[in-house]
Amino acid sequence: MNKPVEAPAVALSGAEAVVEMLRAHGVEVIFGLCGDTSLPLYDALARLGSMRHILTRDERHAAYMADGYARLSGKVGVCEGPSGGGATYLLPGLVEANESSIPVLAINTDVSVSSRGKFTLTELDQRTLMKPLTKWNTVLDRSVDIPRVFRKAFEAMTTGRPGAAHIALPFDVQNGPVERQDVWGDPTLGSFPSRRVAPDAAMVELACRLLRKAKSPLFICGGGVVLSGAEGELAILSENLCAPVATTISGKGSIDERCAQSVGVVGSNGGTPETRAVVDAADVVVFVGCRAGSVTTERWRHPAAGKARIIHIDVDPAVPGTNYKVDVPLIGDARLCLAALNQALEGYKREGELSFVDQQKRAKFEKFEALARSNDAPIKPERVVHELSGLLDPDAVVVADPGTPCPYFSAYYVVRGTGRRYFSNRAHGALGYAAAASMGAHVARPQVKTVAVMGDGSFGMCVGELETAVRLKLPITFVVISNAVYGWIKAGQKSGYRERYFSVDFGVTDHAKVAEGFGVKSWRVTQPQELSSTLKSALAFGGPTLVDIVCQPLHEARAPVSEWVA
Ligand SMILES: Cc1ncc(C[n+]2csc(CCOP(=O)(O)OP(=O)(O)O)c2C)c(N)n1
C-alpha cells in the first residue's frame, strides 16, 4: 500500500508572516520610519507589495498618523519604527491613542534575541517601556508565535474599550520560519468596536424609571458615542426625552450642533458660562461614553456631586462610579445601550421644551460674534474660527492642537452633521499632534477637505512632517496661530501667578517662509480683512497649503477656558 505523500510544509519568513497577518486583519496602510533592525520587515513589505507604506520623518508622527487614520476609518491604525530611539519616539502617539480609546498597533523592530544582554546598540526593554502605555503588549522571542501574537493584539485593540497595542519584533524573529497554515486572522477584528456588548436588561429598566421621572435630563457625551456610531440612537432618545445634549471635546460629532438639543462643548476647555448653566440646571445627567474627567466636569464641580442623579453608560465597567456616585451604571457598547433605552421607552414622549438651551446658546454666540467681527490686528482667534467656519463644507475634518486652537474650535466651530468631523488629542494634549493626525485622517477619508490648526509652539514640534505632506501631495491646509509665545502657559501665569511671566515667550518665525522651503504653498496674514480670501485660496488649492496667521496672544484673548474667565 502506498503511503500518502505529505505535502511539504510551506514556510514564510517571520517578516512575511507579519505582513500577511496585518493583511488578514484588513490592514491596507502602515505609517513608519526605517532602521537597521527593520531591514527584513521592509524587504518583506517590498516583495509582497500588498500594503501601502507611508514613510514619515519622525516616529511620533507615524503614531499620530495611525491615530488620525484610525479615528476616521474606523479601522486599526498601524505604525512601525526601529529599535531604541524608534521605540522611544513612537511612544507619545501610542499613549495618546491608548488613553483616547483608539486602536493603534505599533511595531518596533528590535535587536536579535541572540544578541540580548551584550550591550548591543539600541537594546532596550521594550516590554517594560510600553506596558503602562498600551492595552496589550509583548516582545516576540520566536517566529512561530507571530500569528498568535498578532491575533491577540487585534482582539485586544478592538474589543471592550478600544486601545493601543505594541509588539516588539526582533531581527532574528523576522528571519525565522512560520508555517503558512498558521497565518490566518479574523478581519472583523481589524475594525472597532469589533464585539459589541449589550447592557443588563434590569439596569436598562432602572435607567428608564429614572428618565421617566426626570424634570430636566441632560446627556453629556464623550468620545464613546462617535467611536461606537451611536449618533442615530442618541438623536432618537434625546428627541423623545426632549433632553439637551452636551459633549466633551472628543464627543463633538455625537450630535449635529445646529439642532435644538445641542448644547455644545462643556467643561473647562471649550465650555463657557452659558454651557455650564445648562449642566447646572439638570436633575438627571446621563454620561455616555465619557469618563467624567477633570476637564469635562471642571474638576467635578459641574455637575456638582449630589446635585443630579447620574446614569452612566460606558463599555468599561471601571468608569461609572469612579468620579460620581452613580444611580444607574449601564455597562455596554454606547450604541447598544442607547438602543436598549429607546426600545424600553418606546412610545414615551416627555413633555418639555428647550428654550433655556436656546437662550444660553444665543448668549454664547452673541459674545463670540462681537469679537469675531473685530478688525483689530493682531487678529483675534474668534475671527479665525469664524472665517474658517464660513468657508469649510460640513463634511470637512478639522484637527486642533492644544493652545489656542483647542478651546476656540471646540467652543465655536459648529459641527454640522454627526460622526468624526473634528478632533483633538485630549488624553495627553501634547503639542504638535494635529499636523500628523490630519495626514492620517486624510489618508482615511481623502474625499473631504482636512484642516489642521496649530499654535506656533506646535508648529515647532511637527514642522519636519511638512516634507511628508509635500512628497505625498496631500491637499491639507495647515493653519498656524502665530503669537510667538507658549500662550496657554502665559495665560496661566497671568490668571494664577499675578502676571509673573517667566520663560514663555519665544522669537517670531515667519512660518509661511519656512513652509515655502518645504514646497508648501503658503501665506502670512496680518490683517483680518485679508483672512477670508487667503483662507479661501488655501482651501481650494490642490496640494498642501499653510496659512500663518499673526494672532492676538492667548493670554490677552477671551478664551473659553474657565480658569481664566474666573
Ligand atoms: C509636548 C508638550 N509640551 C508641553 C506642553 C504644555 N503646554 C500646553 S499648552 C502650551 C503652550 C502652547 O503654545 P502654542 O502652541 O504656541 O499655542 P498658544 O498657546 O500660544 O496658542 C504648552 C507648552 C504640552 N501640552 N505638550
The ligand as an ORCA input file, in Angstrom:
! r2SCAN-3c Opt
* xyz 1 1
  C       4.717     68.222     24.334
  C       4.120     69.248     25.213
  N       4.914     70.017     25.995
  C       4.360     70.965     26.796
  C       3.022     71.126     26.862
  C       2.397     72.136     27.820
  N       1.683     73.168     27.059
  C       0.346     73.158     26.955
  S      -0.227     74.396     26.016
  C       1.322     75.021     25.803
  C       1.546     76.269     25.010
  C       1.126     76.141     23.595
  O       1.787     77.086     22.812
  P       1.438     77.310     21.306
  O       1.416     76.029     20.565
  O       2.331     78.362     20.766
  O      -0.053     77.820     21.349
  P      -0.670     79.092     22.107
  O      -0.996     78.629     23.483
  O       0.356     80.176     22.112
  O      -1.851     79.420     21.308
  C       2.273     74.227     26.438
  C       3.733     74.492     26.432
  C       2.235     70.293     26.052
  N       0.909     70.364     26.040
  N       2.823     69.398     25.223
*
